Amino acid sequence: MARINEYRDYIQNILNKYSSYKSSYDDSEIQLIEDKERDHYQLVSVGWHGQQRIYGCILHIDLKGDKIWIQHDGTEIGIANELLSLGVPKKDIVLGFHAPYKRKYTEFAVN
């Protein structure tokens, strides 16, 4: 349980960092959405670029059991790389955006 609390802190710190970024070319914001009770975390871009509506998920992470599930990653560096640099082992990270049959070909957890 201590490990999952540590993972929760890592995720929240990383997402807080990303949510502080501001767009230099449009009128949008990055919103941090946290469901701490159910361990669902998202970053969403919301706003306008001229008359074009901007809305989209940048990052979606869930904690399931004792694993970090990366459901969507639209970051440049890759959230898995950031988690690895913090000491999270690959066996505790599931790349949920890969089909279940493909996960066994990655170096990460399958589920």
NORRALIN-V978564 format. One record per residue. N is the residue number from 1. RES is the residue in one small letter. PHI is phi in whole degrees, 0 to 359 (NA if undefined). Layout:
BEGIN
{{N	RES	PHI} {N	RES	PHI}}
END
This chain:
BEGIN
{{1	m	NA} {2	a	298} {3	r	295} {4	i	293} {5	n	294} {6	e	296} {7	y	297} {8	r	300} {9	d	297} {10	y	302} {11	i	298} {12	q	296} {13	n	294} {14	i	296} {15	l	293} {16	n	299} {17	k	298} {18	y	296} {19	s	290} {20	s	275} {21	y	289} {22	k	239} {23	s	289} {24	s	263} {25	y	234} {26	d	209} {27	d	260} {28	s	231} {29	e	224} {30	i	256} {31	q	256} {32	l	264} {33	i	243} {34	e	235} {35	d	247} {36	k	291} {37	e	292} {38	r	251} {39	d	59} {40	h	242} {41	y	222} {42	q	218} {43	l	244} {44	v	231} {45	s	267} {46	v	223} {47	g	152} {48	w	222} {49	h	237} {50	g	65} {51	q	257} {52	q	264} {53	r	286} {54	i	245} {55	y	203} {56	g	186} {57	c	281} {58	i	267} {59	l	209} {60	h	222} {61	i	230} {62	d	237} {63	l	257} {64	k	234} {65	g	60} {66	d	250} {67	k	240} {68	i	264} {69	w	257} {70	i	268} {71	q	277} {72	h	207} {73	d	222} {74	g	254} {75	t	272} {76	e	285} {77	i	281} {78	g	92} {79	i	297} {80	a	299} {81	n	296} {82	e	294} {83	l	294} {84	l	299} {85	s	294} {86	l	272} {87	g	102} {88	v	286} {89	p	288} {90	k	302} {91	k	292} {92	d	255} {93	i	240} {94	v	250} {95	l	272} {96	g	295} {97	f	281} {98	h	270} {99	a	301} {100	p	308} {101	y	289} {102	k	272} {103	r	298} {104	k	293} {105	y	269} {106	t	267} {107	e	271} {108	f	257} {109	a	295} {110	v	270} {111	n	190}}
END
